[in-house]
Amino acid sequence: AQEIRQEIPEVDAIVGTNAYDEIVAVLRIAVPYTGLIISTRESKECREKVLELGVSQISGGSRTSVGGYAEEEEEDSSQFEVSDTRTLDQVVSWLLDMGHIPSFCTACYREGRTGDRFMSLCKSGQIQNCCHPNALMTLKEYLEDYASEQARRTGSALIRRELGNIPNERIRYIAAERLEKIAAGQRDFRF
């Protein structure tokens, strides 16, 4: 960490003296293509800070007891304590309010874009032709099927803005068509 601070003085301004934040920042710099995940074990404040430091995945509305999603959780049955007890919709709304694109995408796994294949797309920058439109489409599915009215309004505005930020014109056009199809009830599109 000390070497990183010497090489990149901005780390001090971003991280401060919190050791957890420092670990996240060092991991993001050391392994830039690796997914960093933060669970609901951490507080909302902690999760907000590390999102800005490079955490790429965040859970929401987690249940930690065996069968917790199938039935109502009993108070003493959880496997570990959850600090961030907000619902998934509340977490999605929070992310939207911060300007993030909540993505439910699993396309790379489903398309076999893992390992070397995934890395070559990342290093060439071509992954943006998959990730950005896939994030918008999976967010649209969530908004249509599960979101509160407030999340739907905020998310729809974000999708409209972000659609214009897809750099490849052909991909942008296809994504726009697919977003319309999602609004009409079709599902499971992916790049």
ROROGU-644695 format. One record per residue: z, y, x of N, C-alpha, C in turn; residue in one letter. Coordinates in nm, 3 decimals. Layout:
<rs>
R       n_z       n_y       n_x      ca_z      ca_y      ca_x       c_z       c_y       c_x   residu
R         Z         Y         X         Z         Y         X         Z         Y         X        A
...
</rs>
This chain:
<rs>
R       n_z       n_y       n_x      ca_z      ca_y      ca_x       c_z       c_y       c_x   residu
R     0.000    -0.119     0.082     0.000     0.000     0.000     0.000     0.126     0.087        A
R     0.074     0.121     0.197     0.080     0.237     0.285    -0.057     0.268     0.345        Q
R    -0.131     0.163     0.382    -0.266     0.182     0.436    -0.358     0.245     0.332        E
R    -0.346     0.200     0.208    -0.428     0.257     0.100    -0.395     0.405     0.084        I
R    -0.266     0.439     0.088    -0.226     0.579     0.072    -0.282     0.665     0.185        R
R    -0.292     0.610     0.304    -0.349     0.686     0.416    -0.499     0.704     0.400        Q
R    -0.567     0.598     0.353    -0.712     0.605     0.335    -0.752     0.687     0.213        E
R    -0.673     0.678     0.108    -0.706     0.745    -0.018    -0.585     0.827    -0.063        I
R    -0.574     0.949    -0.016    -0.457     1.031    -0.048    -0.438     1.057    -0.197        P
R    -0.547     1.049    -0.277    -0.538     1.073    -0.420    -0.448     0.971    -0.490        E
R    -0.425     0.856    -0.427    -0.342     0.751    -0.488    -0.203     0.807    -0.519        V
R    -0.148     0.888    -0.430    -0.016     0.946    -0.454    -0.012     1.028    -0.583        D
R    -0.116     1.107    -0.605    -0.119     1.191    -0.723    -0.134     1.108    -0.850        A
R    -0.207     0.998    -0.841    -0.230     0.914    -0.958    -0.110     0.824    -0.986        I
R    -0.058     0.762    -0.884     0.042     0.657    -0.899     0.184     0.711    -0.894        V
R     0.210     0.808    -0.811     0.347     0.853    -0.792     0.425     0.750    -0.713        G
R     0.548     0.723    -0.754     0.633     0.631    -0.678     0.666     0.502    -0.753        T
R     0.606     0.480    -0.869     0.632     0.361    -0.946     0.565     0.240    -0.881        N
R     0.643     0.140    -0.843     0.590     0.024    -0.771     0.490    -0.054    -0.855        A
R     0.514    -0.068    -0.984     0.422    -0.142    -1.072     0.286    -0.073    -1.076        Y
R     0.288     0.060    -1.095     0.164     0.137    -1.096     0.092     0.123    -0.962        D
R     0.168     0.124    -0.856     0.111     0.111    -0.722     0.041    -0.024    -0.705        E
R     0.102    -0.129    -0.755     0.042    -0.263    -0.747    -0.091    -0.265    -0.822        I
R    -0.092    -0.209    -0.942    -0.215    -0.207    -1.022    -0.324    -0.128    -0.949        V
R    -0.290    -0.012    -0.895    -0.388     0.070    -0.824    -0.443    -0.002    -0.701        A
R    -0.356    -0.066    -0.626    -0.399    -0.140    -0.506    -0.490    -0.257    -0.546        V
R    -0.453    -0.329    -0.651    -0.537    -0.440    -0.698    -0.675    -0.391    -0.740        L
R    -0.681    -0.280    -0.812    -0.810    -0.227    -0.858    -0.897    -0.188    -0.739        R
R    -0.838    -0.128    -0.638    -0.914    -0.088    -0.519    -0.955    -0.211    -0.438        I
R    -0.865    -0.307    -0.424    -0.890    -0.424    -0.340    -0.990    -0.520    -0.403        A
R    -0.986    -0.538    -0.533    -1.074    -0.633    -0.602    -1.138    -0.563    -0.723        V
R    -1.235    -0.476    -0.698    -1.289    -0.391    -0.804    -1.359    -0.464    -0.918        P
R    -1.406    -0.585    -0.896    -1.478    -0.657    -1.003    -1.389    -0.755    -1.078        Y
R    -1.264    -0.761    -1.042    -1.171    -0.854    -1.106    -1.111    -0.792    -1.231        T
R    -1.102    -0.870    -1.337    -1.037    -0.823    -1.458    -0.887    -0.815    -1.438        G
R    -0.828    -0.705    -1.476    -0.683    -0.687    -1.471    -0.632    -0.678    -1.614        L
R    -0.538    -0.762    -1.648    -0.491    -0.774    -1.785    -0.344    -0.733    -1.793        I
R    -0.310    -0.658    -1.897    -0.170    -0.623    -1.922    -0.133    -0.669    -2.063        I
R    -0.022    -0.735    -2.072     0.020    -0.795    -2.200     0.115    -0.704    -2.275        S
R     0.152    -0.750    -2.393     0.247    -0.676    -2.477     0.390    -0.688    -2.425        T
R     0.409    -0.760    -2.317     0.543    -0.763    -2.256     0.582    -0.625    -2.205        R
R     0.480    -0.547    -2.167     0.507    -0.413    -2.112     0.511    -0.311    -2.226        E
R     0.578    -0.201    -2.200     0.593    -0.096    -2.301     0.461    -0.021    -2.322        S
R     0.452     0.051    -2.432     0.336     0.134    -2.461     0.312     0.233    -2.348        K
R     0.417     0.295    -2.299     0.404     0.396    -2.193     0.351     0.334    -2.064        E
R     0.402     0.218    -2.029     0.355     0.148    -1.909     0.209     0.111    -1.925        C
R     0.173     0.059    -2.042     0.036     0.015    -2.067    -0.061     0.134    -2.062        R
R    -0.018     0.246    -2.115    -0.103     0.366    -2.113    -0.129     0.411    -1.969        E
R    -0.027     0.411    -1.888    -0.041     0.454    -1.748    -0.136     0.362    -1.671        K
R    -0.116     0.230    -1.683    -0.198     0.139    -1.602    -0.342     0.128    -1.653        V
R    -0.366     0.161    -1.780    -0.504     0.169    -1.828    -0.582     0.272    -1.746        L
R    -0.516     0.382    -1.716    -0.581     0.488    -1.638    -0.596     0.450    -1.491        E
R    -0.522     0.349    -1.447    -0.530     0.304    -1.307    -0.629     0.189    -1.287        L
R    -0.685     0.137    -1.396    -0.787     0.035    -1.379    -0.764    -0.096    -1.449        G
R    -0.662    -0.108    -1.533    -0.647    -0.230    -1.611    -0.767    -0.239    -1.704        V
R    -0.826    -0.357    -1.713    -0.950    -0.372    -1.789    -0.932    -0.446    -1.921        S
R    -0.819    -0.513    -1.939    -0.795    -0.585    -2.065    -0.651    -0.562    -2.108        Q
R    -0.635    -0.550    -2.239    -0.503    -0.523    -2.295    -0.490    -0.603    -2.424        I
R    -0.374    -0.657    -2.446    -0.352    -0.734    -2.569    -0.293    -0.643    -2.676        S
R    -0.300    -0.688    -2.799    -0.243    -0.612    -2.908    -0.206    -0.704    -3.023        G
R    -0.096    -0.677    -3.086    -0.053    -0.758    -3.200    -0.019    -0.900    -3.162        G
R     0.030    -0.918    -3.039     0.057    -1.053    -2.989     0.177    -1.118    -3.056        S
R     0.167    -1.247    -3.074     0.278    -1.330    -3.121     0.301    -1.435    -3.014        R
R     0.425    -1.459    -2.981     0.455    -1.544    -2.866     0.525    -1.675    -2.900        T
R     0.540    -1.704    -3.026     0.600    -1.832    -3.061     0.490    -1.935    -3.086        S
R     0.523    -2.062    -3.070     0.427    -2.168    -3.096     0.386    -2.160    -3.243        V
R     0.255    -2.153    -3.268     0.205    -2.142    -3.405     0.225    -2.004    -3.465        G
R     0.256    -1.905    -3.384     0.289    -1.771    -3.433     0.181    -1.702    -3.512        G
R     0.055    -1.736    -3.487    -0.054    -1.672    -3.562    -0.082    -1.745    -3.693        Y
R    -0.038    -1.868    -3.703    -0.063    -1.947    -3.824     0.043    -1.923    -3.931        A
R     0.163    -1.887    -3.888     0.271    -1.867    -3.983     0.358    -1.751    -3.937        E
R     0.441    -1.701    -4.023     0.529    -1.589    -3.990     0.625    -1.631    -3.879        E
R     0.639    -1.545    -3.778     0.727    -1.577    -3.666     0.873    -1.568    -3.706        E
R     0.951    -1.663    -3.657     1.095    -1.655    -3.673     1.148    -1.572    -3.557        E
R     1.253    -1.499    -3.581     1.303    -1.405    -3.482     1.339    -1.470    -3.348        E
R     1.398    -1.588    -3.349     1.446    -1.650    -3.225     1.347    -1.750    -3.165        D
R     1.224    -1.756    -3.214     1.132    -1.860    -3.169     1.032    -1.814    -3.064        S
R     1.033    -1.688    -3.024     0.933    -1.639    -2.929     0.958    -1.694    -2.789        S
R     0.848    -1.710    -2.716     0.856    -1.763    -2.580     0.898    -1.657    -2.479        Q
R     0.868    -1.531    -2.509     0.913    -1.419    -2.425     0.920    -1.294    -2.511        F
R     0.991    -1.196    -2.461     1.012    -1.072    -2.535     0.888    -0.984    -2.529        E
R     0.851    -0.929    -2.643     0.739    -0.837    -2.653     0.795    -0.695    -2.659        V
R     0.749    -0.609    -2.570     0.795    -0.470    -2.571     0.708    -0.382    -2.661        S
R     0.576    -0.409    -2.660     0.484    -0.331    -2.742     0.456    -0.410    -2.870        D
R     0.526    -0.375    -2.975     0.520    -0.452    -3.099     0.420    -0.396    -3.200        T
R     0.335    -0.305    -3.159     0.237    -0.249    -3.252     0.138    -0.356    -3.298        R
R     0.082    -0.334    -3.415    -0.021    -0.424    -3.466    -0.149    -0.406    -3.387        T
R    -0.242    -0.501    -3.403    -0.372    -0.488    -3.336    -0.441    -0.360    -3.380        L
R    -0.437    -0.328    -3.508    -0.501    -0.206    -3.556    -0.440    -0.082    -3.492        D
R    -0.309    -0.081    -3.475    -0.244     0.033    -3.411    -0.287     0.045    -3.265        Q
R    -0.300    -0.068    -3.195    -0.344    -0.065    -3.055    -0.489    -0.020    -3.047        V
R    -0.574    -0.071    -3.135    -0.714    -0.029    -3.137    -0.724     0.121    -3.164        V
R    -0.650     0.171    -3.261    -0.651     0.314    -3.293    -0.603     0.397    -3.174        S
R    -0.501     0.351    -3.107    -0.447     0.419    -2.988    -0.554     0.426    -2.880        W
R    -0.622     0.314    -2.854    -0.728     0.312    -2.753    -0.842     0.406    -2.792        L
R    -0.880     0.404    -2.918    -0.985     0.494    -2.966    -0.944     0.640    -2.948        L
R    -0.819     0.672    -2.982    -0.770     0.809    -2.969    -0.772     0.856    -2.823        D
R    -0.757     0.762    -2.730    -0.762     0.797    -2.587    -0.906     0.799    -2.533        M
R    -1.003     0.766    -2.619    -1.143     0.768    -2.578    -1.194     0.640    -2.517        G
R    -1.114     0.534    -2.523    -1.157     0.403    -2.471    -1.238     0.330    -2.579        H
R    -1.321     0.236    -2.535    -1.396     0.152    -2.628    -1.327     0.017    -2.636        I
R    -1.252    -0.008    -2.742    -1.192    -0.141    -2.757    -1.304    -0.245    -2.776        P
R    -1.307    -0.343    -2.691    -1.413    -0.444    -2.694    -1.352    -0.581    -2.718        S
R    -1.417    -0.658    -2.801    -1.374    -0.794    -2.829    -1.478    -0.892    -2.773        F
R    -1.552    -0.850    -2.675    -1.667    -0.923    -2.624    -1.628    -1.048    -2.545        C
R    -1.697    -1.156    -2.573    -1.686    -1.281    -2.496    -1.825    -1.330    -2.454        T
R    -1.923    -1.240    -2.459    -2.063    -1.279    -2.436    -2.087    -1.341    -2.299        A
R    -2.027    -1.287    -2.196    -2.054    -1.342    -2.062    -2.013    -1.489    -2.054        C
R    -1.897    -1.521    -2.106    -1.854    -1.661    -2.107    -1.948    -1.746    -2.191        Y
R    -1.983    -1.695    -2.307    -2.066    -1.771    -2.399    -2.209    -1.787    -2.348        R
R    -2.256    -1.692    -2.267    -2.391    -1.698    -2.211    -2.394    -1.762    -2.072        E
R    -2.278    -1.803    -2.022    -2.272    -1.864    -1.890    -2.283    -1.765    -1.776        G
R    -2.256    -1.637    -1.805    -2.260    -1.535    -1.700    -2.123    -1.528    -1.633        R
R    -2.095    -1.626    -1.550    -1.968    -1.633    -1.479    -1.997    -1.652    -1.331        T
R    -1.893    -1.641    -1.251    -1.907    -1.666    -1.108    -2.013    -1.581    -1.042        G
R    -2.099    -1.646    -0.963    -2.202    -1.574    -0.888    -2.299    -1.498    -0.978        D
R    -2.331    -1.558    -1.092    -2.424    -1.492    -1.185    -2.365    -1.360    -1.236        R
R    -2.236    -1.363    -1.270    -2.168    -1.241    -1.316    -2.161    -1.138    -1.203        F
R    -2.125    -1.184    -1.084    -2.110    -1.092    -0.971    -2.241    -1.023    -0.936        M
R    -2.352    -1.096    -0.942    -2.480    -1.033    -0.909    -2.515    -0.925    -1.011        S
R    -2.482    -0.946    -1.138    -2.504    -0.844    -1.239    -2.414    -0.722    -1.216        L
R    -2.290    -0.747    -1.177    -2.196    -0.637    -1.150    -2.242    -0.554    -1.031        C
R    -2.269    -0.621    -0.922    -2.302    -0.550    -0.799    -2.433    -0.473    -0.809        K
R    -2.526    -0.522    -0.892    -2.653    -0.451    -0.910    -2.642    -0.341    -1.015        S
R    -2.532    -0.340    -1.091    -2.514    -0.242    -1.198    -2.579    -0.283    -1.329        G
R    -2.647    -0.397    -1.331    -2.715    -0.442    -1.452    -2.618    -0.487    -1.562        Q
R    -2.495    -0.512    -1.527    -2.397    -0.556    -1.627    -2.379    -0.450    -1.737        I
R    -2.406    -0.323    -1.704    -2.393    -0.218    -1.805    -2.490    -0.239    -1.922        Q
R    -2.601    -0.311    -1.897    -2.695    -0.342    -2.005    -2.642    -0.451    -2.097        N
R    -2.533    -0.514    -2.057    -2.467    -0.614    -2.142    -2.336    -0.559    -2.196        C
R    -2.250    -0.514    -2.106    -2.113    -0.477    -2.145    -2.105    -0.363    -2.245        C
R    -2.174    -0.256    -2.216    -2.162    -0.138    -2.302    -2.210    -0.167    -2.444        H
R    -2.333    -0.220    -2.463    -2.374    -0.248    -2.600    -2.292    -0.359    -2.666        P
R    -2.252    -0.460    -2.589    -2.168    -0.567    -2.646    -2.034    -0.511    -2.693        N
R    -1.977    -0.420    -2.615    -1.850    -0.359    -2.656    -1.866    -0.285    -2.788        A
R    -1.975    -0.210    -2.800    -1.997    -0.134    -2.923    -2.019    -0.227    -3.042        L
R    -2.093    -0.334    -3.021    -2.120    -0.426    -3.132    -1.995    -0.502    -3.175        M
R    -1.913    -0.546    -3.079    -1.791    -0.618    -3.118    -1.690    -0.524    -3.181        T
R    -1.686    -0.400    -3.134    -1.600    -0.301    -3.198    -1.647    -0.279    -3.343        L
R    -1.776    -0.269    -3.362    -1.831    -0.248    -3.498    -1.791    -0.364    -3.589        K
R    -1.798    -0.487    -3.539    -1.757    -0.602    -3.620    -1.609    -0.590    -3.659        E
R    -1.525    -0.553    -3.562    -1.382    -0.536    -3.592    -1.363    -0.428    -3.698        Y
R    -1.431    -0.315    -3.680    -1.416    -0.204    -3.774    -1.458    -0.245    -3.915        L
R    -1.566    -0.320    -3.925    -1.617    -0.363    -4.056    -1.524    -0.465    -4.122        E
R    -1.469    -0.555    -4.042    -1.397    -0.671    -4.099    -1.246    -0.656    -4.107        D
R    -1.185    -0.575    -4.021    -1.039    -0.577    -4.010    -0.970    -0.441    -4.004        Y
R    -1.040    -0.338    -3.966    -0.975    -0.210    -3.932    -0.925    -0.133    -4.053        A
R    -0.824    -0.052    -4.026    -0.777     0.044    -4.125    -0.884     0.152    -4.141        S
R    -0.874     0.228    -4.248    -0.972     0.335    -4.273    -0.972     0.436    -4.159        E
R    -0.855     0.471    -4.108    -0.848     0.568    -3.998    -0.917     0.513    -3.873        Q
R    -0.889     0.389    -3.837    -0.954     0.329    -3.720    -1.105     0.320    -3.743        A
R    -1.146     0.289    -3.863    -1.289     0.280    -3.894    -1.359     0.415    -3.873        R
R    -1.296     0.522    -3.919    -1.357     0.655    -3.901    -1.365     0.693    -3.753        R
R    -1.253     0.676    -3.682    -1.250     0.713    -3.541    -1.345     0.625    -3.460        T
R    -1.343     0.496    -3.487    -1.429     0.403    -3.415    -1.576     0.426    -3.441        G
R    -1.611     0.456    -3.565    -1.751     0.482    -3.598    -1.803     0.606    -3.526        S
R    -1.720     0.709    -3.517    -1.759     0.830    -3.444    -1.778     0.798    -3.295        A
R    -1.689     0.718    -3.239    -1.701     0.680    -3.098    -1.829     0.599    -3.076        L
R    -1.860     0.506    -3.165    -1.981     0.426    -3.151    -2.105     0.516    -3.154        I
R    -2.110     0.611    -3.245    -2.225     0.703    -3.252    -2.242     0.778    -3.120        R
R    -2.131     0.827    -3.065    -2.137     0.901    -2.937    -2.181     0.809    -2.824        R
R    -2.118     0.693    -2.816    -2.142     0.602    -2.704    -2.280     0.537    -2.707        E
R    -2.337     0.521    -2.823    -2.471     0.463    -2.833    -2.569     0.547    -2.750        L
R    -2.554     0.676    -2.756    -2.640     0.766    -2.677    -2.616     0.757    -2.527        G
R    -2.506     0.696    -2.487    -2.474     0.683    -2.343    -2.526     0.553    -2.282        N
R    -2.591     0.469    -2.361    -2.653     0.349    -2.305    -2.778     0.394    -2.231        I
R    -2.783     0.378    -2.099    -2.891     0.438    -2.021    -3.029     0.376    -2.043        P
R    -3.037     0.248    -2.070    -3.165     0.181    -2.088    -3.213     0.203    -2.231        N
R    -3.325     0.272    -2.247    -3.374     0.309    -2.380    -3.400     0.187    -2.468        E
R    -3.457     0.083    -2.413    -3.486    -0.039    -2.490    -3.356    -0.104    -2.539        R
R    -3.258    -0.115    -2.451    -3.128    -0.174    -2.488    -3.061    -0.087    -2.594        I
R    -3.069     0.045    -2.579    -3.010     0.137    -2.676    -3.073     0.117    -2.815        R
R    -3.204     0.103    -2.820    -3.276     0.083    -2.946    -3.233    -0.049    -3.011        Y
R    -3.230    -0.156    -2.933    -3.190    -0.288    -2.986    -3.045    -0.283    -3.035        I
R    -2.958    -0.220    -2.956    -2.817    -0.209    -2.996    -2.804    -0.133    -3.128        A
R    -2.880    -0.024    -3.143    -2.875     0.055    -3.267    -2.919    -0.031    -3.387        A
R    -3.026    -0.108    -3.369    -3.071    -0.198    -3.476    -2.964    -0.300    -3.512        E
R    -2.901    -0.356    -3.410    -2.799    -0.458    -3.434    -2.675    -0.398    -3.499        R
R    -2.639    -0.277    -3.464    -2.526    -0.211    -3.528    -2.552    -0.194    -3.678        L
R    -2.674    -0.160    -3.713    -2.710    -0.149    -3.855    -2.698    -0.285    -3.925        E
R    -2.742    -0.391    -3.856    -2.734    -0.525    -3.913    -2.588    -0.568    -3.930        K
R    -2.502    -0.529    -3.837    -2.359    -0.560    -3.848    -2.302    -0.490    -3.971        I
R    -2.340    -0.363    -3.991    -2.293    -0.289    -4.109    -2.339    -0.357    -4.238        A
R    -2.453    -0.427    -4.231    -2.507    -0.498    -4.349    -2.450    -0.639    -4.364        A
R    -2.361    -0.680    -4.272    -2.293    -0.809    -4.286    -2.329    -0.917    -4.186        G
R    -2.430    -0.893    -4.102    -2.463    -0.994    -4.001    -2.363    -0.986    -3.885        Q
R    -2.347    -1.097    -3.813    -2.249    -1.103    -3.705    -2.303    -1.178    -3.585        R
R    -2.229    -1.167    -3.475    -2.247    -1.246    -3.353    -2.374    -1.214    -3.276        D
R    -2.400    -1.086    -3.257    -2.508    -1.044    -3.168    -2.452    -1.027    -3.028        F
R    -2.536    -1.047    -2.929    -2.490    -1.023    -2.791    -2.609    -1.009    -2.698        R
R    -2.586    -0.934    -2.594    -2.684    -0.919    -2.485    -2.646    -1.011    -2.374        F
</rs>
